[in-house]
């Protein structure tokens, strides 16, 4: 069986109620030109676009595998195009970042609401008249997601008390999940050092990936994310 689907100007805020803390004013539209159902699997060709956070999120070729099984899997690819990080992070537990975000998620496979496999790349890019700033909480949380300690340990804790935010040159994170093994790496490499955040200017702060070869279970990564969501409003200064 073969059909198609058109999505015309669906407002995203009602769909994100209870998930996202602030109104996004996002709109979703697009078309899946071919949707093919073979009795057990559903595949599609086409793209659904969400205009959100000042940029676009493109969902391509979504599908469902194993419809006749107890736990069918959902598959899709996602492209992230020039999201405004200030809009994306404002009011979240993660902390505030200013800049422009691009990236992708490929080979995403979800079963029972939990990702089973994906490859992810998120990185910032310079854009005229858009500041590249990151606050203390966001720096600490990026370090935590990478499995490292706060860069504000010891004397650095005294230093950071004078600043609310820092300039950065670039942020880059690559991650992958397969067979319940999760890996996180920085995309910025210089003089044998791998960075998740590369500072910009004298008052910047580097976030170094101290364990570039580390592997953890996806369950443990979820625990890290939950710790961020449950963290206090103000960062702990060491």
Biotite code that builds the C-alpha atoms (Angstrom):
import biotite.structure as struc

atoms = struc.array([
    struc.Atom([0.000, 0.000, 0.000], chain_id="A", res_id=1, res_name="UNK", atom_name="CA", element="C"),
    struc.Atom([1.276, 3.473, -0.889], chain_id="A", res_id=2, res_name="UNK", atom_name="CA", element="C"),
    struc.Atom([0.020, 6.953, 0.017], chain_id="A", res_id=3, res_name="UNK", atom_name="CA", element="C"),
    struc.Atom([1.287, 10.442, 0.933], chain_id="A", res_id=4, res_name="UNK", atom_name="CA", element="C"),
    struc.Atom([0.856, 13.033, 3.669], chain_id="A", res_id=5, res_name="UNK", atom_name="CA", element="C"),
    struc.Atom([0.838, 16.842, 3.687], chain_id="A", res_id=6, res_name="UNK", atom_name="CA", element="C"),
    struc.Atom([1.295, 18.903, 6.859], chain_id="A", res_id=7, res_name="UNK", atom_name="CA", element="C"),
    struc.Atom([0.108, 22.512, 6.632], chain_id="A", res_id=8, res_name="UNK", atom_name="CA", element="C"),
    struc.Atom([1.001, 25.127, 9.263], chain_id="A", res_id=9, res_name="UNK", atom_name="CA", element="C"),
    struc.Atom([0.523, 23.156, 12.482], chain_id="A", res_id=10, res_name="UNK", atom_name="CA", element="C"),
    struc.Atom([1.289, 25.271, 15.556], chain_id="A", res_id=11, res_name="UNK", atom_name="CA", element="C"),
    struc.Atom([3.846, 23.526, 17.766], chain_id="A", res_id=12, res_name="UNK", atom_name="CA", element="C"),
    struc.Atom([3.128, 25.134, 21.145], chain_id="A", res_id=13, res_name="UNK", atom_name="CA", element="C"),
    struc.Atom([0.064, 22.953, 21.922], chain_id="A", res_id=14, res_name="UNK", atom_name="CA", element="C"),
    struc.Atom([2.161, 19.853, 21.114], chain_id="A", res_id=15, res_name="UNK", atom_name="CA", element="C"),
    struc.Atom([4.993, 21.026, 23.382], chain_id="A", res_id=16, res_name="UNK", atom_name="CA", element="C"),
    struc.Atom([2.833, 21.878, 26.407], chain_id="A", res_id=17, res_name="UNK", atom_name="CA", element="C"),
    struc.Atom([4.408, 20.281, 29.464], chain_id="A", res_id=18, res_name="UNK", atom_name="CA", element="C"),
    struc.Atom([7.627, 19.582, 27.551], chain_id="A", res_id=19, res_name="UNK", atom_name="CA", element="C"),
    struc.Atom([9.051, 23.033, 26.815], chain_id="A", res_id=20, res_name="UNK", atom_name="CA", element="C"),
    struc.Atom([9.046, 25.800, 29.467], chain_id="A", res_id=21, res_name="UNK", atom_name="CA", element="C"),
    struc.Atom([8.433, 28.778, 27.161], chain_id="A", res_id=22, res_name="UNK", atom_name="CA", element="C"),
    struc.Atom([6.238, 29.506, 24.123], chain_id="A", res_id=23, res_name="UNK", atom_name="CA", element="C"),
    struc.Atom([8.135, 28.764, 20.906], chain_id="A", res_id=24, res_name="UNK", atom_name="CA", element="C"),
    struc.Atom([5.670, 30.141, 18.330], chain_id="A", res_id=25, res_name="UNK", atom_name="CA", element="C"),
    struc.Atom([6.911, 27.319, 16.122], chain_id="A", res_id=26, res_name="UNK", atom_name="CA", element="C"),
    struc.Atom([5.107, 26.124, 12.990], chain_id="A", res_id=27, res_name="UNK", atom_name="CA", element="C"),
    struc.Atom([5.407, 22.721, 11.314], chain_id="A", res_id=28, res_name="UNK", atom_name="CA", element="C"),
    struc.Atom([4.757, 22.005, 7.645], chain_id="A", res_id=29, res_name="UNK", atom_name="CA", element="C"),
    struc.Atom([5.933, 19.779, 4.822], chain_id="A", res_id=30, res_name="UNK", atom_name="CA", element="C"),
    struc.Atom([5.099, 16.694, 2.807], chain_id="A", res_id=31, res_name="UNK", atom_name="CA", element="C"),
    struc.Atom([5.900, 13.006, 2.763], chain_id="A", res_id=32, res_name="UNK", atom_name="CA", element="C"),
    struc.Atom([5.618, 12.245, -0.945], chain_id="A", res_id=33, res_name="UNK", atom_name="CA", element="C"),
    struc.Atom([5.660, 8.459, -0.578], chain_id="A", res_id=34, res_name="UNK", atom_name="CA", element="C"),
    struc.Atom([4.478, 6.471, 2.434], chain_id="A", res_id=35, res_name="UNK", atom_name="CA", element="C"),
    struc.Atom([4.835, 2.736, 1.841], chain_id="A", res_id=36, res_name="UNK", atom_name="CA", element="C"),
    struc.Atom([3.300, 0.058, 4.079], chain_id="A", res_id=37, res_name="UNK", atom_name="CA", element="C"),
    struc.Atom([4.342, -3.538, 3.405], chain_id="A", res_id=38, res_name="UNK", atom_name="CA", element="C"),
    struc.Atom([2.381, -5.217, 6.200], chain_id="A", res_id=39, res_name="UNK", atom_name="CA", element="C"),
    struc.Atom([5.090, -5.004, 8.843], chain_id="A", res_id=40, res_name="UNK", atom_name="CA", element="C"),
    struc.Atom([7.107, -1.854, 8.098], chain_id="A", res_id=41, res_name="UNK", atom_name="CA", element="C"),
    struc.Atom([6.155, 1.692, 7.195], chain_id="A", res_id=42, res_name="UNK", atom_name="CA", element="C"),
    struc.Atom([8.676, 3.790, 5.295], chain_id="A", res_id=43, res_name="UNK", atom_name="CA", element="C"),
    struc.Atom([8.418, 7.286, 3.872], chain_id="A", res_id=44, res_name="UNK", atom_name="CA", element="C"),
    struc.Atom([10.233, 9.743, 1.627], chain_id="A", res_id=45, res_name="UNK", atom_name="CA", element="C"),
    struc.Atom([10.008, 13.466, 2.231], chain_id="A", res_id=46, res_name="UNK", atom_name="CA", element="C"),
    struc.Atom([10.626, 16.163, 4.828], chain_id="A", res_id=47, res_name="UNK", atom_name="CA", element="C"),
    struc.Atom([8.617, 17.820, 7.578], chain_id="A", res_id=48, res_name="UNK", atom_name="CA", element="C"),
    struc.Atom([10.013, 21.234, 8.545], chain_id="A", res_id=49, res_name="UNK", atom_name="CA", element="C"),
    struc.Atom([9.571, 22.991, 11.885], chain_id="A", res_id=50, res_name="UNK", atom_name="CA", element="C"),
    struc.Atom([10.256, 26.731, 11.858], chain_id="A", res_id=51, res_name="UNK", atom_name="CA", element="C"),
    struc.Atom([11.285, 27.200, 15.478], chain_id="A", res_id=52, res_name="UNK", atom_name="CA", element="C"),
    struc.Atom([13.809, 29.051, 17.671], chain_id="A", res_id=53, res_name="UNK", atom_name="CA", element="C"),
    struc.Atom([14.602, 31.417, 14.829], chain_id="A", res_id=54, res_name="UNK", atom_name="CA", element="C"),
    struc.Atom([15.775, 28.594, 12.548], chain_id="A", res_id=55, res_name="UNK", atom_name="CA", element="C"),
    struc.Atom([14.586, 25.269, 11.178], chain_id="A", res_id=56, res_name="UNK", atom_name="CA", element="C"),
    struc.Atom([14.455, 21.643, 12.270], chain_id="A", res_id=57, res_name="UNK", atom_name="CA", element="C"),
    struc.Atom([13.967, 19.248, 9.349], chain_id="A", res_id=58, res_name="UNK", atom_name="CA", element="C"),
    struc.Atom([12.655, 15.717, 9.941], chain_id="A", res_id=59, res_name="UNK", atom_name="CA", element="C"),
    struc.Atom([13.262, 13.461, 6.965], chain_id="A", res_id=60, res_name="UNK", atom_name="CA", element="C"),
    struc.Atom([12.127, 9.972, 5.959], chain_id="A", res_id=61, res_name="UNK", atom_name="CA", element="C"),
    struc.Atom([10.351, 8.934, 9.188], chain_id="A", res_id=62, res_name="UNK", atom_name="CA", element="C"),
    struc.Atom([9.326, 5.302, 9.434], chain_id="A", res_id=63, res_name="UNK", atom_name="CA", element="C"),
    struc.Atom([8.088, 2.523, 11.686], chain_id="A", res_id=64, res_name="UNK", atom_name="CA", element="C"),
    struc.Atom([9.703, -0.925, 11.683], chain_id="A", res_id=65, res_name="UNK", atom_name="CA", element="C"),
    struc.Atom([8.169, -4.102, 13.087], chain_id="A", res_id=66, res_name="UNK", atom_name="CA", element="C"),
    struc.Atom([4.558, -2.946, 13.329], chain_id="A", res_id=67, res_name="UNK", atom_name="CA", element="C"),
    struc.Atom([3.455, -6.517, 14.035], chain_id="A", res_id=68, res_name="UNK", atom_name="CA", element="C"),
    struc.Atom([5.835, -6.856, 16.995], chain_id="A", res_id=69, res_name="UNK", atom_name="CA", element="C"),
    struc.Atom([5.249, -5.932, 20.635], chain_id="A", res_id=70, res_name="UNK", atom_name="CA", element="C"),
    struc.Atom([7.793, -3.100, 20.411], chain_id="A", res_id=71, res_name="UNK", atom_name="CA", element="C"),
    struc.Atom([7.918, -1.454, 16.973], chain_id="A", res_id=72, res_name="UNK", atom_name="CA", element="C"),
    struc.Atom([10.801, 0.905, 16.280], chain_id="A", res_id=73, res_name="UNK", atom_name="CA", element="C"),
    struc.Atom([10.514, 4.478, 15.012], chain_id="A", res_id=74, res_name="UNK", atom_name="CA", element="C"),
    struc.Atom([13.214, 5.742, 12.662], chain_id="A", res_id=75, res_name="UNK", atom_name="CA", element="C"),
    struc.Atom([14.047, 9.177, 11.267], chain_id="A", res_id=76, res_name="UNK", atom_name="CA", element="C"),
    struc.Atom([16.784, 11.692, 10.513], chain_id="A", res_id=77, res_name="UNK", atom_name="CA", element="C"),
    struc.Atom([16.910, 15.262, 11.824], chain_id="A", res_id=78, res_name="UNK", atom_name="CA", element="C"),
    struc.Atom([18.763, 18.288, 10.468], chain_id="A", res_id=79, res_name="UNK", atom_name="CA", element="C"),
    struc.Atom([19.229, 21.422, 12.596], chain_id="A", res_id=80, res_name="UNK", atom_name="CA", element="C"),
    struc.Atom([19.682, 24.671, 10.708], chain_id="A", res_id=81, res_name="UNK", atom_name="CA", element="C"),
    struc.Atom([20.676, 27.957, 12.386], chain_id="A", res_id=82, res_name="UNK", atom_name="CA", element="C"),
    struc.Atom([18.712, 27.799, 15.624], chain_id="A", res_id=83, res_name="UNK", atom_name="CA", element="C"),
    struc.Atom([19.139, 30.801, 17.908], chain_id="A", res_id=84, res_name="UNK", atom_name="CA", element="C"),
    struc.Atom([20.624, 29.384, 21.086], chain_id="A", res_id=85, res_name="UNK", atom_name="CA", element="C"),
    struc.Atom([19.336, 32.303, 23.165], chain_id="A", res_id=86, res_name="UNK", atom_name="CA", element="C"),
    struc.Atom([15.754, 31.329, 22.298], chain_id="A", res_id=87, res_name="UNK", atom_name="CA", element="C"),
    struc.Atom([16.490, 27.611, 22.681], chain_id="A", res_id=88, res_name="UNK", atom_name="CA", element="C"),
    struc.Atom([18.096, 27.827, 26.126], chain_id="A", res_id=89, res_name="UNK", atom_name="CA", element="C"),
    struc.Atom([16.301, 30.788, 27.742], chain_id="A", res_id=90, res_name="UNK", atom_name="CA", element="C"),
    struc.Atom([14.487, 29.700, 30.912], chain_id="A", res_id=91, res_name="UNK", atom_name="CA", element="C"),
    struc.Atom([15.780, 26.118, 30.832], chain_id="A", res_id=92, res_name="UNK", atom_name="CA", element="C"),
    struc.Atom([17.628, 24.258, 33.593], chain_id="A", res_id=93, res_name="UNK", atom_name="CA", element="C"),
    struc.Atom([20.577, 23.840, 31.244], chain_id="A", res_id=94, res_name="UNK", atom_name="CA", element="C"),
    struc.Atom([21.685, 27.471, 31.379], chain_id="A", res_id=95, res_name="UNK", atom_name="CA", element="C"),
    struc.Atom([21.750, 30.236, 28.791], chain_id="A", res_id=96, res_name="UNK", atom_name="CA", element="C"),
    struc.Atom([23.878, 30.244, 25.643], chain_id="A", res_id=97, res_name="UNK", atom_name="CA", element="C"),
    struc.Atom([23.874, 32.857, 22.900], chain_id="A", res_id=98, res_name="UNK", atom_name="CA", element="C"),
    struc.Atom([24.913, 32.015, 19.356], chain_id="A", res_id=99, res_name="UNK", atom_name="CA", element="C"),
    struc.Atom([23.815, 29.990, 16.336], chain_id="A", res_id=100, res_name="UNK", atom_name="CA", element="C"),
    struc.Atom([23.438, 26.194, 16.451], chain_id="A", res_id=101, res_name="UNK", atom_name="CA", element="C"),
    struc.Atom([23.626, 23.770, 13.534], chain_id="A", res_id=102, res_name="UNK", atom_name="CA", element="C"),
    struc.Atom([23.871, 19.990, 13.386], chain_id="A", res_id=103, res_name="UNK", atom_name="CA", element="C"),
    struc.Atom([22.069, 16.736, 12.785], chain_id="A", res_id=104, res_name="UNK", atom_name="CA", element="C"),
    struc.Atom([20.831, 13.456, 14.216], chain_id="A", res_id=105, res_name="UNK", atom_name="CA", element="C"),
    struc.Atom([21.075, 10.517, 11.835], chain_id="A", res_id=106, res_name="UNK", atom_name="CA", element="C"),
    struc.Atom([19.964, 6.890, 12.038], chain_id="A", res_id=107, res_name="UNK", atom_name="CA", element="C"),
    struc.Atom([17.732, 7.630, 15.019], chain_id="A", res_id=108, res_name="UNK", atom_name="CA", element="C"),
    struc.Atom([15.966, 4.466, 16.181], chain_id="A", res_id=109, res_name="UNK", atom_name="CA", element="C"),
    struc.Atom([13.464, 4.671, 19.063], chain_id="A", res_id=110, res_name="UNK", atom_name="CA", element="C"),
    struc.Atom([11.796, 1.678, 20.741], chain_id="A", res_id=111, res_name="UNK", atom_name="CA", element="C"),
    struc.Atom([9.343, 2.004, 23.650], chain_id="A", res_id=112, res_name="UNK", atom_name="CA", element="C"),
    struc.Atom([10.130, 5.708, 23.840], chain_id="A", res_id=113, res_name="UNK", atom_name="CA", element="C"),
    struc.Atom([13.871, 5.133, 24.363], chain_id="A", res_id=114, res_name="UNK", atom_name="CA", element="C"),
    struc.Atom([16.564, 5.763, 21.740], chain_id="A", res_id=115, res_name="UNK", atom_name="CA", element="C"),
    struc.Atom([18.375, 2.605, 20.683], chain_id="A", res_id=116, res_name="UNK", atom_name="CA", element="C"),
    struc.Atom([20.745, 4.083, 18.137], chain_id="A", res_id=117, res_name="UNK", atom_name="CA", element="C"),
    struc.Atom([21.781, 7.455, 16.708], chain_id="A", res_id=118, res_name="UNK", atom_name="CA", element="C"),
    struc.Atom([24.668, 9.642, 15.604], chain_id="A", res_id=119, res_name="UNK", atom_name="CA", element="C"),
    struc.Atom([24.536, 13.274, 16.716], chain_id="A", res_id=120, res_name="UNK", atom_name="CA", element="C"),
    struc.Atom([26.524, 16.390, 15.895], chain_id="A", res_id=121, res_name="UNK", atom_name="CA", element="C"),
    struc.Atom([25.868, 19.827, 17.394], chain_id="A", res_id=122, res_name="UNK", atom_name="CA", element="C"),
    struc.Atom([28.100, 22.810, 16.768], chain_id="A", res_id=123, res_name="UNK", atom_name="CA", element="C"),
    struc.Atom([27.954, 26.576, 16.752], chain_id="A", res_id=124, res_name="UNK", atom_name="CA", element="C"),
    struc.Atom([28.802, 28.838, 13.865], chain_id="A", res_id=125, res_name="UNK", atom_name="CA", element="C"),
    struc.Atom([29.597, 32.523, 13.777], chain_id="A", res_id=126, res_name="UNK", atom_name="CA", element="C"),
    struc.Atom([26.989, 34.895, 12.429], chain_id="A", res_id=127, res_name="UNK", atom_name="CA", element="C"),
    struc.Atom([27.298, 38.656, 12.124], chain_id="A", res_id=128, res_name="UNK", atom_name="CA", element="C"),
    struc.Atom([25.780, 40.629, 15.005], chain_id="A", res_id=129, res_name="UNK", atom_name="CA", element="C"),
    struc.Atom([24.991, 37.465, 17.032], chain_id="A", res_id=130, res_name="UNK", atom_name="CA", element="C"),
    struc.Atom([27.017, 37.347, 20.279], chain_id="A", res_id=131, res_name="UNK", atom_name="CA", element="C"),
    struc.Atom([28.702, 34.127, 21.369], chain_id="A", res_id=132, res_name="UNK", atom_name="CA", element="C"),
    struc.Atom([28.195, 34.049, 25.139], chain_id="A", res_id=133, res_name="UNK", atom_name="CA", element="C"),
    struc.Atom([27.669, 31.252, 27.659], chain_id="A", res_id=134, res_name="UNK", atom_name="CA", element="C"),
    struc.Atom([26.764, 31.495, 31.322], chain_id="A", res_id=135, res_name="UNK", atom_name="CA", element="C"),
    struc.Atom([28.274, 29.613, 34.251], chain_id="A", res_id=136, res_name="UNK", atom_name="CA", element="C"),
    struc.Atom([25.466, 27.080, 34.578], chain_id="A", res_id=137, res_name="UNK", atom_name="CA", element="C"),
    struc.Atom([25.657, 26.070, 30.905], chain_id="A", res_id=138, res_name="UNK", atom_name="CA", element="C"),
    struc.Atom([29.442, 25.636, 31.127], chain_id="A", res_id=139, res_name="UNK", atom_name="CA", element="C"),
    struc.Atom([29.116, 23.359, 34.154], chain_id="A", res_id=140, res_name="UNK", atom_name="CA", element="C"),
    struc.Atom([26.352, 21.321, 32.532], chain_id="A", res_id=141, res_name="UNK", atom_name="CA", element="C"),
    struc.Atom([28.268, 20.775, 29.298], chain_id="A", res_id=142, res_name="UNK", atom_name="CA", element="C"),
    struc.Atom([31.222, 19.565, 31.377], chain_id="A", res_id=143, res_name="UNK", atom_name="CA", element="C"),
    struc.Atom([28.906, 17.227, 33.285], chain_id="A", res_id=144, res_name="UNK", atom_name="CA", element="C"),
    struc.Atom([27.383, 15.779, 30.108], chain_id="A", res_id=145, res_name="UNK", atom_name="CA", element="C"),
    struc.Atom([30.922, 15.053, 28.923], chain_id="A", res_id=146, res_name="UNK", atom_name="CA", element="C"),
    struc.Atom([31.632, 13.187, 32.140], chain_id="A", res_id=147, res_name="UNK", atom_name="CA", element="C"),
    struc.Atom([34.055, 15.783, 33.492], chain_id="A", res_id=148, res_name="UNK", atom_name="CA", element="C"),
    struc.Atom([34.205, 18.024, 36.540], chain_id="A", res_id=149, res_name="UNK", atom_name="CA", element="C"),
    struc.Atom([33.267, 21.663, 36.740], chain_id="A", res_id=150, res_name="UNK", atom_name="CA", element="C"),
    struc.Atom([36.005, 23.891, 35.279], chain_id="A", res_id=151, res_name="UNK", atom_name="CA", element="C"),
    struc.Atom([35.395, 26.182, 38.256], chain_id="A", res_id=152, res_name="UNK", atom_name="CA", element="C"),
    struc.Atom([37.046, 23.972, 40.847], chain_id="A", res_id=153, res_name="UNK", atom_name="CA", element="C"),
    struc.Atom([39.476, 25.512, 43.322], chain_id="A", res_id=154, res_name="UNK", atom_name="CA", element="C"),
    struc.Atom([40.809, 28.984, 42.546], chain_id="A", res_id=155, res_name="UNK", atom_name="CA", element="C"),
    struc.Atom([38.704, 29.164, 39.382], chain_id="A", res_id=156, res_name="UNK", atom_name="CA", element="C"),
    struc.Atom([35.627, 29.280, 41.631], chain_id="A", res_id=157, res_name="UNK", atom_name="CA", element="C"),
    struc.Atom([36.801, 32.583, 43.064], chain_id="A", res_id=158, res_name="UNK", atom_name="CA", element="C"),
    struc.Atom([37.497, 33.887, 39.565], chain_id="A", res_id=159, res_name="UNK", atom_name="CA", element="C"),
    struc.Atom([34.042, 33.022, 38.235], chain_id="A", res_id=160, res_name="UNK", atom_name="CA", element="C"),
    struc.Atom([32.282, 34.899, 41.027], chain_id="A", res_id=161, res_name="UNK", atom_name="CA", element="C"),
    struc.Atom([33.140, 38.114, 39.150], chain_id="A", res_id=162, res_name="UNK", atom_name="CA", element="C"),
    struc.Atom([31.407, 37.039, 35.929], chain_id="A", res_id=163, res_name="UNK", atom_name="CA", element="C"),
    struc.Atom([27.887, 36.031, 34.921], chain_id="A", res_id=164, res_name="UNK", atom_name="CA", element="C"),
    struc.Atom([28.815, 34.881, 31.427], chain_id="A", res_id=165, res_name="UNK", atom_name="CA", element="C"),
    struc.Atom([31.832, 34.246, 29.238], chain_id="A", res_id=166, res_name="UNK", atom_name="CA", element="C"),
    struc.Atom([32.735, 34.588, 25.574], chain_id="A", res_id=167, res_name="UNK", atom_name="CA", element="C"),
    struc.Atom([33.326, 31.430, 23.585], chain_id="A", res_id=168, res_name="UNK", atom_name="CA", element="C"),
    struc.Atom([34.927, 30.807, 20.221], chain_id="A", res_id=169, res_name="UNK", atom_name="CA", element="C"),
    struc.Atom([33.119, 27.578, 19.408], chain_id="A", res_id=170, res_name="UNK", atom_name="CA", element="C"),
    struc.Atom([31.020, 24.808, 20.933], chain_id="A", res_id=171, res_name="UNK", atom_name="CA", element="C"),
    struc.Atom([31.041, 21.360, 19.344], chain_id="A", res_id=172, res_name="UNK", atom_name="CA", element="C"),
    struc.Atom([29.671, 18.037, 20.584], chain_id="A", res_id=173, res_name="UNK", atom_name="CA", element="C"),
    struc.Atom([29.536, 14.706, 18.758], chain_id="A", res_id=174, res_name="UNK", atom_name="CA", element="C"),
    struc.Atom([27.714, 11.763, 20.325], chain_id="A", res_id=175, res_name="UNK", atom_name="CA", element="C"),
    struc.Atom([26.670, 8.286, 19.308], chain_id="A", res_id=176, res_name="UNK", atom_name="CA", element="C"),
    struc.Atom([24.586, 5.465, 20.757], chain_id="A", res_id=177, res_name="UNK", atom_name="CA", element="C"),
    struc.Atom([24.620, 1.824, 19.717], chain_id="A", res_id=178, res_name="UNK", atom_name="CA", element="C"),
    struc.Atom([24.042, -1.403, 21.655], chain_id="A", res_id=179, res_name="UNK", atom_name="CA", element="C"),
    struc.Atom([23.437, 0.674, 24.821], chain_id="A", res_id=180, res_name="UNK", atom_name="CA", element="C"),
    struc.Atom([26.933, 2.164, 24.580], chain_id="A", res_id=181, res_name="UNK", atom_name="CA", element="C"),
    struc.Atom([26.978, 5.962, 24.632], chain_id="A", res_id=182, res_name="UNK", atom_name="CA", element="C"),
    struc.Atom([29.981, 8.015, 23.558], chain_id="A", res_id=183, res_name="UNK", atom_name="CA", element="C"),
    struc.Atom([30.522, 11.793, 23.799], chain_id="A", res_id=184, res_name="UNK", atom_name="CA", element="C"),
    struc.Atom([33.335, 13.713, 22.116], chain_id="A", res_id=185, res_name="UNK", atom_name="CA", element="C"),
    struc.Atom([34.289, 17.304, 21.489], chain_id="A", res_id=186, res_name="UNK", atom_name="CA", element="C"),
    struc.Atom([34.657, 18.346, 17.867], chain_id="A", res_id=187, res_name="UNK", atom_name="CA", element="C"),
    struc.Atom([37.329, 20.983, 18.516], chain_id="A", res_id=188, res_name="UNK", atom_name="CA", element="C"),
    struc.Atom([40.880, 19.630, 18.630], chain_id="A", res_id=189, res_name="UNK", atom_name="CA", element="C"),
    struc.Atom([44.051, 21.626, 19.143], chain_id="A", res_id=190, res_name="UNK", atom_name="CA", element="C"),
    struc.Atom([47.542, 20.490, 20.131], chain_id="A", res_id=191, res_name="UNK", atom_name="CA", element="C"),
    struc.Atom([46.264, 17.040, 21.057], chain_id="A", res_id=192, res_name="UNK", atom_name="CA", element="C"),
    struc.Atom([43.497, 18.413, 23.312], chain_id="A", res_id=193, res_name="UNK", atom_name="CA", element="C"),
    struc.Atom([39.809, 17.759, 22.659], chain_id="A", res_id=194, res_name="UNK", atom_name="CA", element="C"),
    struc.Atom([37.396, 20.558, 23.589], chain_id="A", res_id=195, res_name="UNK", atom_name="CA", element="C"),
    struc.Atom([33.638, 20.675, 24.050], chain_id="A", res_id=196, res_name="UNK", atom_name="CA", element="C"),
    struc.Atom([33.805, 24.464, 24.469], chain_id="A", res_id=197, res_name="UNK", atom_name="CA", element="C"),
    struc.Atom([36.718, 26.615, 23.221], chain_id="A", res_id=198, res_name="UNK", atom_name="CA", element="C"),
    struc.Atom([37.019, 29.924, 24.973], chain_id="A", res_id=199, res_name="UNK", atom_name="CA", element="C"),
    struc.Atom([37.006, 33.268, 23.204], chain_id="A", res_id=200, res_name="UNK", atom_name="CA", element="C"),
    struc.Atom([38.989, 36.160, 24.628], chain_id="A", res_id=201, res_name="UNK", atom_name="CA", element="C"),
    struc.Atom([40.801, 36.534, 27.930], chain_id="A", res_id=202, res_name="UNK", atom_name="CA", element="C"),
    struc.Atom([37.712, 35.934, 30.061], chain_id="A", res_id=203, res_name="UNK", atom_name="CA", element="C"),
    struc.Atom([36.616, 32.758, 28.315], chain_id="A", res_id=204, res_name="UNK", atom_name="CA", element="C"),
    struc.Atom([36.568, 29.274, 29.827], chain_id="A", res_id=205, res_name="UNK", atom_name="CA", element="C"),
    struc.Atom([37.599, 26.058, 28.055], chain_id="A", res_id=206, res_name="UNK", atom_name="CA", element="C"),
    struc.Atom([35.669, 22.844, 28.634], chain_id="A", res_id=207, res_name="UNK", atom_name="CA", element="C"),
    struc.Atom([38.067, 20.002, 27.864], chain_id="A", res_id=208, res_name="UNK", atom_name="CA", element="C"),
    struc.Atom([36.953, 16.434, 27.253], chain_id="A", res_id=209, res_name="UNK", atom_name="CA", element="C"),
    struc.Atom([39.321, 14.678, 29.663], chain_id="A", res_id=210, res_name="UNK", atom_name="CA", element="C"),
    struc.Atom([38.064, 11.201, 28.727], chain_id="A", res_id=211, res_name="UNK", atom_name="CA", element="C"),
    struc.Atom([37.650, 11.162, 24.935], chain_id="A", res_id=212, res_name="UNK", atom_name="CA", element="C"),
    struc.Atom([37.648, 7.350, 24.813], chain_id="A", res_id=213, res_name="UNK", atom_name="CA", element="C"),
    struc.Atom([35.118, 6.820, 27.609], chain_id="A", res_id=214, res_name="UNK", atom_name="CA", element="C"),
    struc.Atom([31.943, 4.826, 27.079], chain_id="A", res_id=215, res_name="UNK", atom_name="CA", element="C"),
    struc.Atom([28.876, 4.757, 29.313], chain_id="A", res_id=216, res_name="UNK", atom_name="CA", element="C"),
    struc.Atom([25.451, 3.154, 29.164], chain_id="A", res_id=217, res_name="UNK", atom_name="CA", element="C"),
    struc.Atom([22.546, 5.194, 27.890], chain_id="A", res_id=218, res_name="UNK", atom_name="CA", element="C"),
    struc.Atom([20.897, 4.728, 31.285], chain_id="A", res_id=219, res_name="UNK", atom_name="CA", element="C"),
    struc.Atom([23.839, 6.503, 32.933], chain_id="A", res_id=220, res_name="UNK", atom_name="CA", element="C"),
    struc.Atom([23.618, 9.358, 30.412], chain_id="A", res_id=221, res_name="UNK", atom_name="CA", element="C"),
    struc.Atom([19.932, 9.762, 31.230], chain_id="A", res_id=222, res_name="UNK", atom_name="CA", element="C"),
    struc.Atom([20.919, 10.041, 34.903], chain_id="A", res_id=223, res_name="UNK", atom_name="CA", element="C"),
    struc.Atom([23.324, 12.873, 34.032], chain_id="A", res_id=224, res_name="UNK", atom_name="CA", element="C"),
    struc.Atom([20.559, 14.688, 32.166], chain_id="A", res_id=225, res_name="UNK", atom_name="CA", element="C"),
    struc.Atom([18.135, 14.242, 35.068], chain_id="A", res_id=226, res_name="UNK", atom_name="CA", element="C"),
    struc.Atom([20.704, 15.683, 37.463], chain_id="A", res_id=227, res_name="UNK", atom_name="CA", element="C"),
    struc.Atom([20.882, 18.772, 35.259], chain_id="A", res_id=228, res_name="UNK", atom_name="CA", element="C"),
    struc.Atom([17.099, 19.104, 35.145], chain_id="A", res_id=229, res_name="UNK", atom_name="CA", element="C"),
    struc.Atom([16.876, 18.740, 38.912], chain_id="A", res_id=230, res_name="UNK", atom_name="CA", element="C"),
    struc.Atom([19.735, 21.098, 39.697], chain_id="A", res_id=231, res_name="UNK", atom_name="CA", element="C"),
    struc.Atom([19.216, 24.226, 41.748], chain_id="A", res_id=232, res_name="UNK", atom_name="CA", element="C"),
    struc.Atom([18.635, 27.591, 40.092], chain_id="A", res_id=233, res_name="UNK", atom_name="CA", element="C"),
    struc.Atom([22.119, 28.865, 40.964], chain_id="A", res_id=234, res_name="UNK", atom_name="CA", element="C"),
    struc.Atom([25.284, 26.979, 40.038], chain_id="A", res_id=235, res_name="UNK", atom_name="CA", element="C"),
    struc.Atom([27.485, 25.629, 42.785], chain_id="A", res_id=236, res_name="UNK", atom_name="CA", element="C"),
    struc.Atom([30.722, 27.614, 42.912], chain_id="A", res_id=237, res_name="UNK", atom_name="CA", element="C"),
    struc.Atom([33.583, 25.502, 44.223], chain_id="A", res_id=238, res_name="UNK", atom_name="CA", element="C"),
])
